[in-house]
Amino acid sequence: MTRLKIRKIGNSLGVVLPKDVLEQLKVKEGDTLNVVTVPTGVTLSVSDAEVDRLMEMAERIMDENREVLRALAK
């Protein structure tokens, strides 16, 4: 288990991820992480730009076609 201390960073609070955690996540400076709430707390995962783009597209399509999707679900 890795324990991280919350620190003041400018006007915000944050944590610094140690090198071994960054290696486990296979991330580097500039990458984006997803934070997902789970029953035991939160999980961190690497954000995939292509998956994010496709999910945004799917959400937009579902919003635009909500009534059609409801009818198809019956």
CHARMM internal coordinates of N, CA and C (Angstrom, degrees):
IC EDIT
DIST 1 N 1 CA 1.4613
DIST 1 CA 1 C 1.5245
ANGL 1 N 1 CA 1 C 108.44
DIST 1 C 2 N 1.3247
ANGL 1 CA 1 C 2 N 115.51
DIHE 1 N 1 CA 1 C 2 N 135.75
DIST 2 N 2 CA 1.4593
ANGL 1 C 2 N 2 CA 121.74
DIHE 1 CA 1 C 2 N 2 CA 177.09
DIST 2 CA 2 C 1.5186
ANGL 2 N 2 CA 2 C 108.43
DIHE 1 C 2 N 2 CA 2 C -105.41
DIST 2 C 3 N 1.3160
ANGL 2 CA 2 C 3 N 116.42
DIHE 2 N 2 CA 2 C 3 N 128.36
DIST 3 N 3 CA 1.4646
ANGL 2 C 3 N 3 CA 121.16
DIHE 2 CA 2 C 3 N 3 CA 177.61
DIST 3 CA 3 C 1.5160
ANGL 3 N 3 CA 3 C 108.26
DIHE 2 C 3 N 3 CA 3 C -103.29
DIST 3 C 4 N 1.3234
ANGL 3 CA 3 C 4 N 116.49
DIHE 3 N 3 CA 3 C 4 N 131.70
DIST 4 N 4 CA 1.4572
ANGL 3 C 4 N 4 CA 121.57
DIHE 3 CA 3 C 4 N 4 CA -179.15
DIST 4 CA 4 C 1.5150
ANGL 4 N 4 CA 4 C 109.86
DIHE 3 C 4 N 4 CA 4 C -117.92
DIST 4 C 5 N 1.3143
ANGL 4 CA 4 C 5 N 116.31
DIHE 4 N 4 CA 4 C 5 N 139.98
DIST 5 N 5 CA 1.4582
ANGL 4 C 5 N 5 CA 121.61
DIHE 4 CA 4 C 5 N 5 CA 179.28
DIST 5 CA 5 C 1.5249
ANGL 5 N 5 CA 5 C 109.17
DIHE 4 C 5 N 5 CA 5 C -94.96
DIST 5 C 6 N 1.3236
ANGL 5 CA 5 C 6 N 116.50
DIHE 5 N 5 CA 5 C 6 N 134.10
DIST 6 N 6 CA 1.4607
ANGL 5 C 6 N 6 CA 121.41
DIHE 5 CA 5 C 6 N 6 CA 176.64
DIST 6 CA 6 C 1.5270
ANGL 6 N 6 CA 6 C 107.30
DIHE 5 C 6 N 6 CA 6 C -77.66
DIST 6 C 7 N 1.3422
ANGL 6 CA 6 C 7 N 115.20
DIHE 6 N 6 CA 6 C 7 N 130.33
DIST 7 N 7 CA 1.4695
ANGL 6 C 7 N 7 CA 120.76
DIHE 6 CA 6 C 7 N 7 CA -176.56
DIST 7 CA 7 C 1.5217
ANGL 7 N 7 CA 7 C 110.09
DIHE 6 C 7 N 7 CA 7 C -126.19
DIST 7 C 8 N 1.3109
ANGL 7 CA 7 C 8 N 115.34
DIHE 7 N 7 CA 7 C 8 N 156.53
DIST 8 N 8 CA 1.4591
ANGL 7 C 8 N 8 CA 120.96
DIHE 7 CA 7 C 8 N 8 CA 174.55
DIST 8 CA 8 C 1.5258
ANGL 8 N 8 CA 8 C 107.09
DIHE 7 C 8 N 8 CA 8 C -80.23
DIST 8 C 9 N 1.3456
ANGL 8 CA 8 C 9 N 114.91
DIHE 8 N 8 CA 8 C 9 N 126.83
DIST 9 N 9 CA 1.4649
ANGL 8 C 9 N 9 CA 121.02
DIHE 8 CA 8 C 9 N 9 CA 177.47
DIST 9 CA 9 C 1.5220
ANGL 9 N 9 CA 9 C 105.92
DIHE 8 C 9 N 9 CA 9 C -127.68
DIST 9 C 10 N 1.3177
ANGL 9 CA 9 C 10 N 116.69
DIHE 9 N 9 CA 9 C 10 N 101.44
DIST 10 N 10 CA 1.4714
ANGL 9 C 10 N 10 CA 120.69
DIHE 9 CA 9 C 10 N 10 CA -173.72
DIST 10 CA 10 C 1.5095
ANGL 10 N 10 CA 10 C 108.90
DIHE 9 C 10 N 10 CA 10 C 64.36
DIST 10 C 11 N 1.3311
ANGL 10 CA 10 C 11 N 117.14
DIHE 10 N 10 CA 10 C 11 N -126.27
DIST 11 N 11 CA 1.4606
ANGL 10 C 11 N 11 CA 121.19
DIHE 10 CA 10 C 11 N 11 CA 178.30
DIST 11 CA 11 C 1.5164
ANGL 11 N 11 CA 11 C 111.99
DIHE 10 C 11 N 11 CA 11 C -95.29
DIST 11 C 12 N 1.3414
ANGL 11 CA 11 C 12 N 117.23
DIHE 11 N 11 CA 11 C 12 N 7.61
DIST 12 N 12 CA 1.4627
ANGL 11 C 12 N 12 CA 122.15
DIHE 11 CA 11 C 12 N 12 CA -176.72
DIST 12 CA 12 C 1.5194
ANGL 12 N 12 CA 12 C 110.52
DIHE 11 C 12 N 12 CA 12 C -115.73
DIST 12 C 13 N 1.3203
ANGL 12 CA 12 C 13 N 114.85
DIHE 12 N 12 CA 12 C 13 N 177.24
DIST 13 N 13 CA 1.4523
ANGL 12 C 13 N 13 CA 121.84
DIHE 12 CA 12 C 13 N 13 CA 172.05
DIST 13 CA 13 C 1.5210
ANGL 13 N 13 CA 13 C 107.43
DIHE 12 C 13 N 13 CA 13 C -115.37
DIST 13 C 14 N 1.3205
ANGL 13 CA 13 C 14 N 117.10
DIHE 13 N 13 CA 13 C 14 N 148.69
DIST 14 N 14 CA 1.4618
ANGL 13 C 14 N 14 CA 119.24
DIHE 13 CA 13 C 14 N 14 CA -179.83
DIST 14 CA 14 C 1.5129
ANGL 14 N 14 CA 14 C 111.12
DIHE 13 C 14 N 14 CA 14 C -161.72
DIST 14 C 15 N 1.3136
ANGL 14 CA 14 C 15 N 114.50
DIHE 14 N 14 CA 14 C 15 N 179.06
DIST 15 N 15 CA 1.4600
ANGL 14 C 15 N 15 CA 121.93
DIHE 14 CA 14 C 15 N 15 CA 176.00
DIST 15 CA 15 C 1.5182
ANGL 15 N 15 CA 15 C 108.27
DIHE 14 C 15 N 15 CA 15 C -127.10
DIST 15 C 16 N 1.3055
ANGL 15 CA 15 C 16 N 115.80
DIHE 15 N 15 CA 15 C 16 N 151.84
DIST 16 N 16 CA 1.4569
ANGL 15 C 16 N 16 CA 122.10
DIHE 15 CA 15 C 16 N 16 CA 174.72
DIST 16 CA 16 C 1.5170
ANGL 16 N 16 CA 16 C 106.60
DIHE 15 C 16 N 16 CA 16 C -105.19
DIST 16 C 17 N 1.3256
ANGL 16 CA 16 C 17 N 116.89
DIHE 16 N 16 CA 16 C 17 N 124.59
DIST 17 N 17 CA 1.4638
ANGL 16 C 17 N 17 CA 120.98
DIHE 16 CA 16 C 17 N 17 CA -179.65
DIST 17 CA 17 C 1.5209
ANGL 17 N 17 CA 17 C 109.10
DIHE 16 C 17 N 17 CA 17 C -84.35
DIST 17 C 18 N 1.3186
ANGL 17 CA 17 C 18 N 116.89
DIHE 17 N 17 CA 17 C 18 N 126.57
DIST 18 N 18 CA 1.4566
ANGL 17 C 18 N 18 CA 120.28
DIHE 17 CA 17 C 18 N 18 CA 178.89
DIST 18 CA 18 C 1.5295
ANGL 18 N 18 CA 18 C 111.62
DIHE 17 C 18 N 18 CA 18 C -66.14
DIST 18 C 19 N 1.3231
ANGL 18 CA 18 C 19 N 115.23
DIHE 18 N 18 CA 18 C 19 N 159.67
DIST 19 N 19 CA 1.4582
ANGL 18 C 19 N 19 CA 122.08
DIHE 18 CA 18 C 19 N 19 CA -177.04
DIST 19 CA 19 C 1.5275
ANGL 19 N 19 CA 19 C 112.11
DIHE 18 C 19 N 19 CA 19 C -54.10
DIST 19 C 20 N 1.3414
ANGL 19 CA 19 C 20 N 118.06
DIHE 19 N 19 CA 19 C 20 N -42.32
DIST 20 N 20 CA 1.4685
ANGL 19 C 20 N 20 CA 119.71
DIHE 19 CA 19 C 20 N 20 CA -177.73
DIST 20 CA 20 C 1.5301
ANGL 20 N 20 CA 20 C 111.85
DIHE 19 C 20 N 20 CA 20 C -66.11
DIST 20 C 21 N 1.3308
ANGL 20 CA 20 C 21 N 117.92
DIHE 20 N 20 CA 20 C 21 N -33.57
DIST 21 N 21 CA 1.4654
ANGL 20 C 21 N 21 CA 121.30
DIHE 20 CA 20 C 21 N 21 CA 177.35
DIST 21 CA 21 C 1.5254
ANGL 21 N 21 CA 21 C 109.42
DIHE 20 C 21 N 21 CA 21 C -69.51
DIST 21 C 22 N 1.3261
ANGL 21 CA 21 C 22 N 116.86
DIHE 21 N 21 CA 21 C 22 N -42.27
DIST 22 N 22 CA 1.4636
ANGL 21 C 22 N 22 CA 120.76
DIHE 21 CA 21 C 22 N 22 CA 177.51
DIST 22 CA 22 C 1.5312
ANGL 22 N 22 CA 22 C 110.88
DIHE 21 C 22 N 22 CA 22 C -61.13
DIST 22 C 23 N 1.3239
ANGL 22 CA 22 C 23 N 116.63
DIHE 22 N 22 CA 22 C 23 N -38.80
DIST 23 N 23 CA 1.4651
ANGL 22 C 23 N 23 CA 120.70
DIHE 22 CA 22 C 23 N 23 CA 178.12
DIST 23 CA 23 C 1.5304
ANGL 23 N 23 CA 23 C 111.04
DIHE 22 C 23 N 23 CA 23 C -66.51
DIST 23 C 24 N 1.3339
ANGL 23 CA 23 C 24 N 117.10
DIHE 23 N 23 CA 23 C 24 N -39.87
DIST 24 N 24 CA 1.4709
ANGL 23 C 24 N 24 CA 120.65
DIHE 23 CA 23 C 24 N 24 CA 178.19
DIST 24 CA 24 C 1.5255
ANGL 24 N 24 CA 24 C 110.85
DIHE 23 C 24 N 24 CA 24 C -63.26
DIST 24 C 25 N 1.3376
ANGL 24 CA 24 C 25 N 116.53
DIHE 24 N 24 CA 24 C 25 N -39.81
DIST 25 N 25 CA 1.4559
ANGL 24 C 25 N 25 CA 121.26
DIHE 24 CA 24 C 25 N 25 CA 179.60
DIST 25 CA 25 C 1.5330
ANGL 25 N 25 CA 25 C 111.80
DIHE 24 C 25 N 25 CA 25 C -78.14
DIST 25 C 26 N 1.3293
ANGL 25 CA 25 C 26 N 116.09
DIHE 25 N 25 CA 25 C 26 N -15.33
DIST 26 N 26 CA 1.4756
ANGL 25 C 26 N 26 CA 122.07
DIHE 25 CA 25 C 26 N 26 CA -176.59
DIST 26 CA 26 C 1.5278
ANGL 26 N 26 CA 26 C 110.63
DIHE 25 C 26 N 26 CA 26 C 58.02
DIST 26 C 27 N 1.3424
ANGL 26 CA 26 C 27 N 115.52
DIHE 26 N 26 CA 26 C 27 N 49.67
DIST 27 N 27 CA 1.4573
ANGL 26 C 27 N 27 CA 121.03
DIHE 26 CA 26 C 27 N 27 CA 179.49
DIST 27 CA 27 C 1.5167
ANGL 27 N 27 CA 27 C 110.04
DIHE 26 C 27 N 27 CA 27 C -120.89
DIST 27 C 28 N 1.3277
ANGL 27 CA 27 C 28 N 113.22
DIHE 27 N 27 CA 27 C 28 N 161.61
DIST 28 N 28 CA 1.4552
ANGL 27 C 28 N 28 CA 120.03
DIHE 27 CA 27 C 28 N 28 CA 176.89
DIST 28 CA 28 C 1.5277
ANGL 28 N 28 CA 28 C 108.44
DIHE 27 C 28 N 28 CA 28 C -138.01
DIST 28 C 29 N 1.3022
ANGL 28 CA 28 C 29 N 116.94
DIHE 28 N 28 CA 28 C 29 N 175.00
DIST 29 N 29 CA 1.4509
ANGL 28 C 29 N 29 CA 121.61
DIHE 28 CA 28 C 29 N 29 CA -179.55
DIST 29 CA 29 C 1.5342
ANGL 29 N 29 CA 29 C 110.00
DIHE 28 C 29 N 29 CA 29 C -55.65
DIST 29 C 30 N 1.3192
ANGL 29 CA 29 C 30 N 115.78
DIHE 29 N 29 CA 29 C 30 N 133.72
DIST 30 N 30 CA 1.4540
ANGL 29 C 30 N 30 CA 121.20
DIHE 29 CA 29 C 30 N 30 CA 178.86
DIST 30 CA 30 C 1.5181
ANGL 30 N 30 CA 30 C 113.85
DIHE 29 C 30 N 30 CA 30 C 96.44
DIST 30 C 31 N 1.3506
ANGL 30 CA 30 C 31 N 117.96
DIHE 30 N 30 CA 30 C 31 N -17.85
DIST 31 N 31 CA 1.4613
ANGL 30 C 31 N 31 CA 120.79
DIHE 30 CA 30 C 31 N 31 CA 177.30
DIST 31 CA 31 C 1.5268
ANGL 31 N 31 CA 31 C 109.49
DIHE 30 C 31 N 31 CA 31 C -69.60
DIST 31 C 32 N 1.3182
ANGL 31 CA 31 C 32 N 115.98
DIHE 31 N 31 CA 31 C 32 N 162.26
DIST 32 N 32 CA 1.4634
ANGL 31 C 32 N 32 CA 121.74
DIHE 31 CA 31 C 32 N 32 CA -179.59
DIST 32 CA 32 C 1.5214
ANGL 32 N 32 CA 32 C 109.49
DIHE 31 C 32 N 32 CA 32 C -115.00
DIST 32 C 33 N 1.3287
ANGL 32 CA 32 C 33 N 115.85
DIHE 32 N 32 CA 32 C 33 N 137.73
DIST 33 N 33 CA 1.4631
ANGL 32 C 33 N 33 CA 121.77
DIHE 32 CA 32 C 33 N 33 CA 176.81
DIST 33 CA 33 C 1.5152
ANGL 33 N 33 CA 33 C 110.08
DIHE 32 C 33 N 33 CA 33 C -109.40
DIST 33 C 34 N 1.3269
ANGL 33 CA 33 C 34 N 116.24
DIHE 33 N 33 CA 33 C 34 N 145.26
DIST 34 N 34 CA 1.4609
ANGL 33 C 34 N 34 CA 122.18
DIHE 33 CA 33 C 34 N 34 CA 171.89
DIST 34 CA 34 C 1.5153
ANGL 34 N 34 CA 34 C 107.95
DIHE 33 C 34 N 34 CA 34 C -97.10
DIST 34 C 35 N 1.3196
ANGL 34 CA 34 C 35 N 116.48
DIHE 34 N 34 CA 34 C 35 N 137.08
DIST 35 N 35 CA 1.4614
ANGL 34 C 35 N 35 CA 122.58
DIHE 34 CA 34 C 35 N 35 CA 174.46
DIST 35 CA 35 C 1.5182
ANGL 35 N 35 CA 35 C 106.50
DIHE 34 C 35 N 35 CA 35 C -111.47
DIST 35 C 36 N 1.3337
ANGL 35 CA 35 C 36 N 116.70
DIHE 35 N 35 CA 35 C 36 N 119.09
DIST 36 N 36 CA 1.4600
ANGL 35 C 36 N 36 CA 122.01
DIHE 35 CA 35 C 36 N 36 CA -177.26
DIST 36 CA 36 C 1.5205
ANGL 36 N 36 CA 36 C 109.16
DIHE 35 C 36 N 36 CA 36 C -119.01
DIST 36 C 37 N 1.3357
ANGL 36 CA 36 C 37 N 116.50
DIHE 36 N 36 CA 36 C 37 N 130.55
DIST 37 N 37 CA 1.4536
ANGL 36 C 37 N 37 CA 120.89
DIHE 36 CA 36 C 37 N 37 CA 177.44
DIST 37 CA 37 C 1.5329
ANGL 37 N 37 CA 37 C 109.20
DIHE 36 C 37 N 37 CA 37 C -77.58
DIST 37 C 38 N 1.3266
ANGL 37 CA 37 C 38 N 115.81
DIHE 37 N 37 CA 37 C 38 N 129.46
DIST 38 N 38 CA 1.4669
ANGL 37 C 38 N 38 CA 123.01
DIHE 37 CA 37 C 38 N 38 CA 176.74
DIST 38 CA 38 C 1.5254
ANGL 38 N 38 CA 38 C 107.44
DIHE 37 C 38 N 38 CA 38 C -126.58
DIST 38 C 39 N 1.3272
ANGL 38 CA 38 C 39 N 118.31
DIHE 38 N 38 CA 38 C 39 N 165.30
DIST 39 N 39 CA 1.4719
ANGL 38 C 39 N 39 CA 119.83
DIHE 38 CA 38 C 39 N 39 CA -176.90
DIST 39 CA 39 C 1.5311
ANGL 39 N 39 CA 39 C 114.44
DIHE 38 C 39 N 39 CA 39 C -54.00
DIST 39 C 40 N 1.3306
ANGL 39 CA 39 C 40 N 117.47
DIHE 39 N 39 CA 39 C 40 N -29.95
DIST 40 N 40 CA 1.4670
ANGL 39 C 40 N 40 CA 119.99
DIHE 39 CA 39 C 40 N 40 CA -177.59
DIST 40 CA 40 C 1.5243
ANGL 40 N 40 CA 40 C 113.47
DIHE 39 C 40 N 40 CA 40 C -93.90
DIST 40 C 41 N 1.3239
ANGL 40 CA 40 C 41 N 118.15
DIHE 40 N 40 CA 40 C 41 N -0.17
DIST 41 N 41 CA 1.4685
ANGL 40 C 41 N 41 CA 121.36
DIHE 40 CA 40 C 41 N 41 CA -179.36
DIST 41 CA 41 C 1.5147
ANGL 41 N 41 CA 41 C 110.81
DIHE 40 C 41 N 41 CA 41 C 146.80
DIST 41 C 42 N 1.3340
ANGL 41 CA 41 C 42 N 116.71
DIHE 41 N 41 CA 41 C 42 N -118.61
DIST 42 N 42 CA 1.4623
ANGL 41 C 42 N 42 CA 121.58
DIHE 41 CA 41 C 42 N 42 CA 177.66
DIST 42 CA 42 C 1.5221
ANGL 42 N 42 CA 42 C 109.49
DIHE 41 C 42 N 42 CA 42 C -137.12
DIST 42 C 43 N 1.3280
ANGL 42 CA 42 C 43 N 115.59
DIHE 42 N 42 CA 42 C 43 N 158.55
DIST 43 N 43 CA 1.4647
ANGL 42 C 43 N 43 CA 120.58
DIHE 42 CA 42 C 43 N 43 CA 173.07
DIST 43 CA 43 C 1.5199
ANGL 43 N 43 CA 43 C 108.47
DIHE 42 C 43 N 43 CA 43 C -124.43
DIST 43 C 44 N 1.3190
ANGL 43 CA 43 C 44 N 115.36
DIHE 43 N 43 CA 43 C 44 N 150.89
DIST 44 N 44 CA 1.4577
ANGL 43 C 44 N 44 CA 122.21
DIHE 43 CA 43 C 44 N 44 CA 175.02
DIST 44 CA 44 C 1.5099
ANGL 44 N 44 CA 44 C 107.98
DIHE 43 C 44 N 44 CA 44 C -109.07
DIST 44 C 45 N 1.3260
ANGL 44 CA 44 C 45 N 116.24
DIHE 44 N 44 CA 44 C 45 N 136.69
DIST 45 N 45 CA 1.4616
ANGL 44 C 45 N 45 CA 120.05
DIHE 44 CA 44 C 45 N 45 CA 173.57
DIST 45 CA 45 C 1.5194
ANGL 45 N 45 CA 45 C 108.13
DIHE 44 C 45 N 45 CA 45 C -144.04
DIST 45 C 46 N 1.3163
ANGL 45 CA 45 C 46 N 114.89
DIHE 45 N 45 CA 45 C 46 N 157.55
DIST 46 N 46 CA 1.4539
ANGL 45 C 46 N 46 CA 120.64
DIHE 45 CA 45 C 46 N 46 CA -179.15
DIST 46 CA 46 C 1.5262
ANGL 46 N 46 CA 46 C 108.93
DIHE 45 C 46 N 46 CA 46 C -74.05
DIST 46 C 47 N 1.3102
ANGL 46 CA 46 C 47 N 115.86
DIHE 46 N 46 CA 46 C 47 N 133.89
DIST 47 N 47 CA 1.4568
ANGL 46 C 47 N 47 CA 121.32
DIHE 46 CA 46 C 47 N 47 CA 177.82
DIST 47 CA 47 C 1.5220
ANGL 47 N 47 CA 47 C 108.64
DIHE 46 C 47 N 47 CA 47 C -81.81
DIST 47 C 48 N 1.3250
ANGL 47 CA 47 C 48 N 115.68
DIHE 47 N 47 CA 47 C 48 N 134.58
DIST 48 N 48 CA 1.4589
ANGL 47 C 48 N 48 CA 122.03
DIHE 47 CA 47 C 48 N 48 CA 177.84
DIST 48 CA 48 C 1.5247
ANGL 48 N 48 CA 48 C 107.08
DIHE 47 C 48 N 48 CA 48 C -106.07
DIST 48 C 49 N 1.3210
ANGL 48 CA 48 C 49 N 117.62
DIHE 48 N 48 CA 48 C 49 N 115.34
DIST 49 N 49 CA 1.4625
ANGL 48 C 49 N 49 CA 122.09
DIHE 48 CA 48 C 49 N 49 CA -174.87
DIST 49 CA 49 C 1.5251
ANGL 49 N 49 CA 49 C 111.83
DIHE 48 C 49 N 49 CA 49 C -56.88
DIST 49 C 50 N 1.3186
ANGL 49 CA 49 C 50 N 118.31
DIHE 49 N 49 CA 49 C 50 N -40.12
DIST 50 N 50 CA 1.4627
ANGL 49 C 50 N 50 CA 121.43
DIHE 49 CA 49 C 50 N 50 CA -179.33
DIST 50 CA 50 C 1.5291
ANGL 50 N 50 CA 50 C 110.82
DIHE 49 C 50 N 50 CA 50 C -66.78
DIST 50 C 51 N 1.3262
ANGL 50 CA 50 C 51 N 116.69
DIHE 50 N 50 CA 50 C 51 N -43.86
DIST 51 N 51 CA 1.4743
ANGL 50 C 51 N 51 CA 120.24
DIHE 50 CA 50 C 51 N 51 CA 178.10
DIST 51 CA 51 C 1.5211
ANGL 51 N 51 CA 51 C 109.77
DIHE 50 C 51 N 51 CA 51 C -63.90
DIST 51 C 52 N 1.3315
ANGL 51 CA 51 C 52 N 117.19
DIHE 51 N 51 CA 51 C 52 N -42.26
DIST 52 N 52 CA 1.4651
ANGL 51 C 52 N 52 CA 120.66
DIHE 51 CA 51 C 52 N 52 CA 178.62
DIST 52 CA 52 C 1.5263
ANGL 52 N 52 CA 52 C 110.81
DIHE 51 C 52 N 52 CA 52 C -60.60
DIST 52 C 53 N 1.3329
ANGL 52 CA 52 C 53 N 117.25
DIHE 52 N 52 CA 52 C 53 N -42.36
DIST 53 N 53 CA 1.4607
ANGL 52 C 53 N 53 CA 121.67
DIHE 52 CA 52 C 53 N 53 CA 179.83
DIST 53 CA 53 C 1.5261
ANGL 53 N 53 CA 53 C 110.67
DIHE 52 C 53 N 53 CA 53 C -63.68
DIST 53 C 54 N 1.3314
ANGL 53 CA 53 C 54 N 116.25
DIHE 53 N 53 CA 53 C 54 N -44.12
DIST 54 N 54 CA 1.4623
ANGL 53 C 54 N 54 CA 120.30
DIHE 53 CA 53 C 54 N 54 CA 179.95
DIST 54 CA 54 C 1.5299
ANGL 54 N 54 CA 54 C 111.76
DIHE 53 C 54 N 54 CA 54 C -66.19
DIST 54 C 55 N 1.3375
ANGL 54 CA 54 C 55 N 117.59
DIHE 54 N 54 CA 54 C 55 N -38.58
DIST 55 N 55 CA 1.4627
ANGL 54 C 55 N 55 CA 120.79
DIHE 54 CA 54 C 55 N 55 CA 178.27
DIST 55 CA 55 C 1.5286
ANGL 55 N 55 CA 55 C 111.14
DIHE 54 C 55 N 55 CA 55 C -65.30
DIST 55 C 56 N 1.3232
ANGL 55 CA 55 C 56 N 117.11
DIHE 55 N 55 CA 55 C 56 N -41.12
DIST 56 N 56 CA 1.4656
ANGL 55 C 56 N 56 CA 120.19
DIHE 55 CA 55 C 56 N 56 CA 177.35
DIST 56 CA 56 C 1.5198
ANGL 56 N 56 CA 56 C 110.40
DIHE 55 C 56 N 56 CA 56 C -62.44
DIST 56 C 57 N 1.3359
ANGL 56 CA 56 C 57 N 116.59
DIHE 56 N 56 CA 56 C 57 N -41.06
DIST 57 N 57 CA 1.4566
ANGL 56 C 57 N 57 CA 121.20
DIHE 56 CA 56 C 57 N 57 CA 178.63
DIST 57 CA 57 C 1.5286
ANGL 57 N 57 CA 57 C 110.37
DIHE 56 C 57 N 57 CA 57 C -63.66
DIST 57 C 58 N 1.3265
ANGL 57 CA 57 C 58 N 117.12
DIHE 57 N 57 CA 57 C 58 N -44.64
DIST 58 N 58 CA 1.4691
ANGL 57 C 58 N 58 CA 121.53
DIHE 57 CA 57 C 58 N 58 CA -179.93
DIST 58 CA 58 C 1.5265
ANGL 58 N 58 CA 58 C 110.42
DIHE 57 C 58 N 58 CA 58 C -63.22
DIST 58 C 59 N 1.3210
ANGL 58 CA 58 C 59 N 117.82
DIHE 58 N 58 CA 58 C 59 N -42.97
DIST 59 N 59 CA 1.4669
ANGL 58 C 59 N 59 CA 120.97
DIHE 58 CA 58 C 59 N 59 CA 179.02
DIST 59 CA 59 C 1.5242
ANGL 59 N 59 CA 59 C 111.18
DIHE 58 C 59 N 59 CA 59 C -62.89
DIST 59 C 60 N 1.3371
ANGL 59 CA 59 C 60 N 116.60
DIHE 59 N 59 CA 59 C 60 N -40.29
DIST 60 N 60 CA 1.4603
ANGL 59 C 60 N 60 CA 120.15
DIHE 59 CA 59 C 60 N 60 CA 178.83
DIST 60 CA 60 C 1.5289
ANGL 60 N 60 CA 60 C 110.45
DIHE 59 C 60 N 60 CA 60 C -64.26
DIST 60 C 61 N 1.3298
ANGL 60 CA 60 C 61 N 116.63
DIHE 60 N 60 CA 60 C 61 N -44.69
DIST 61 N 61 CA 1.4713
ANGL 60 C 61 N 61 CA 121.09
DIHE 60 CA 60 C 61 N 61 CA 179.26
DIST 61 CA 61 C 1.5244
ANGL 61 N 61 CA 61 C 110.32
DIHE 60 C 61 N 61 CA 61 C -62.07
DIST 61 C 62 N 1.3360
ANGL 61 CA 61 C 62 N 117.01
DIHE 61 N 61 CA 61 C 62 N -43.26
DIST 62 N 62 CA 1.4640
ANGL 61 C 62 N 62 CA 119.97
DIHE 61 CA 61 C 62 N 62 CA 179.42
DIST 62 CA 62 C 1.5275
ANGL 62 N 62 CA 62 C 111.17
DIHE 61 C 62 N 62 CA 62 C -64.01
DIST 62 C 63 N 1.3370
ANGL 62 CA 62 C 63 N 117.11
DIHE 62 N 62 CA 62 C 63 N -40.45
DIST 63 N 63 CA 1.4683
ANGL 62 C 63 N 63 CA 120.30
DIHE 62 CA 62 C 63 N 63 CA 178.04
DIST 63 CA 63 C 1.5234
ANGL 63 N 63 CA 63 C 111.02
DIHE 62 C 63 N 63 CA 63 C -63.42
DIST 63 C 64 N 1.3312
ANGL 63 CA 63 C 64 N 116.60
DIHE 63 N 63 CA 63 C 64 N -43.63
DIST 64 N 64 CA 1.4600
ANGL 63 C 64 N 64 CA 121.36
DIHE 63 CA 63 C 64 N 64 CA -177.52
DIST 64 CA 64 C 1.5344
ANGL 64 N 64 CA 64 C 112.47
DIHE 63 C 64 N 64 CA 64 C -69.76
DIST 64 C 65 N 1.3265
ANGL 64 CA 64 C 65 N 117.33
DIHE 64 N 64 CA 64 C 65 N -26.17
DIST 65 N 65 CA 1.4624
ANGL 64 C 65 N 65 CA 121.54
DIHE 64 CA 64 C 65 N 65 CA -174.26
DIST 65 CA 65 C 1.5298
ANGL 65 N 65 CA 65 C 112.59
DIHE 64 C 65 N 65 CA 65 C -120.07
DIST 65 C 66 N 1.3150
ANGL 65 CA 65 C 66 N 116.42
DIHE 65 N 65 CA 65 C 66 N 32.05
DIST 66 N 66 CA 1.4627
ANGL 65 C 66 N 66 CA 121.44
DIHE 65 CA 65 C 66 N 66 CA -175.68
DIST 66 CA 66 C 1.5352
ANGL 66 N 66 CA 66 C 112.48
DIHE 65 C 66 N 66 CA 66 C -55.77
DIST 66 C 67 N 1.3284
ANGL 66 CA 66 C 67 N 117.52
DIHE 66 N 66 CA 66 C 67 N -45.56
DIST 67 N 67 CA 1.4706
ANGL 66 C 67 N 67 CA 120.70
DIHE 66 CA 66 C 67 N 67 CA -177.27
DIST 67 CA 67 C 1.5281
ANGL 67 N 67 CA 67 C 111.16
DIHE 66 C 67 N 67 CA 67 C -67.01
DIST 67 C 68 N 1.3102
ANGL 67 CA 67 C 68 N 116.92
DIHE 67 N 67 CA 67 C 68 N -40.66
DIST 68 N 68 CA 1.4700
ANGL 67 C 68 N 68 CA 120.68
DIHE 67 CA 67 C 68 N 68 CA 177.99
DIST 68 CA 68 C 1.5310
ANGL 68 N 68 CA 68 C 109.98
DIHE 67 C 68 N 68 CA 68 C -62.74
DIST 68 C 69 N 1.3042
ANGL 68 CA 68 C 69 N 117.18
DIHE 68 N 68 CA 68 C 69 N -44.34
DIST 69 N 69 CA 1.4651
ANGL 68 C 69 N 69 CA 121.19
DIHE 68 CA 68 C 69 N 69 CA 179.87
DIST 69 CA 69 C 1.5240
ANGL 69 N 69 CA 69 C 111.15
DIHE 68 C 69 N 69 CA 69 C -64.45
DIST 69 C 70 N 1.3278
ANGL 69 CA 69 C 70 N 117.76
DIHE 69 N 69 CA 69 C 70 N -38.03
DIST 70 N 70 CA 1.4700
ANGL 69 C 70 N 70 CA 120.61
DIHE 69 CA 69 C 70 N 70 CA 176.67
DIST 70 CA 70 C 1.5192
ANGL 70 N 70 CA 70 C 110.38
DIHE 69 C 70 N 70 CA 70 C -62.53
DIST 70 C 71 N 1.3351
ANGL 70 CA 70 C 71 N 116.75
DIHE 70 N 70 CA 70 C 71 N -43.26
DIST 71 N 71 CA 1.4679
ANGL 70 C 71 N 71 CA 120.77
DIHE 70 CA 70 C 71 N 71 CA -179.73
DIST 71 CA 71 C 1.5283
ANGL 71 N 71 CA 71 C 110.04
DIHE 70 C 71 N 71 CA 71 C -64.60
DIST 71 C 72 N 1.3178
ANGL 71 CA 71 C 72 N 117.62
DIHE 71 N 71 CA 71 C 72 N -40.61
DIST 72 N 72 CA 1.4596
ANGL 71 C 72 N 72 CA 121.10
DIHE 71 CA 71 C 72 N 72 CA 179.95
DIST 72 CA 72 C 1.5337
ANGL 72 N 72 CA 72 C 111.76
DIHE 71 C 72 N 72 CA 72 C -67.68
DIST 72 C 73 N 1.3244
ANGL 72 CA 72 C 73 N 116.48
DIHE 72 N 72 CA 72 C 73 N -29.12
DIST 73 N 73 CA 1.4676
ANGL 72 C 73 N 73 CA 120.58
DIHE 72 CA 72 C 73 N 73 CA -178.32
DIST 73 CA 73 C 1.5303
ANGL 73 N 73 CA 73 C 112.36
DIHE 72 C 73 N 73 CA 73 C -72.76
DIST 73 C 74 N 1.3435
ANGL 73 CA 73 C 74 N 117.88
DIHE 73 N 73 CA 73 C 74 N -17.07
DIST 74 N 74 CA 1.4728
ANGL 73 C 74 N 74 CA 121.50
DIHE 73 CA 73 C 74 N 74 CA -177.42
DIST 74 CA 74 C 1.4937
ANGL 74 N 74 CA 74 C 111.69
DIHE 73 C 74 N 74 CA 74 C -75.89
END
COOR INIT
IC SEED 1 N 1 CA 1 C
IC BUILD
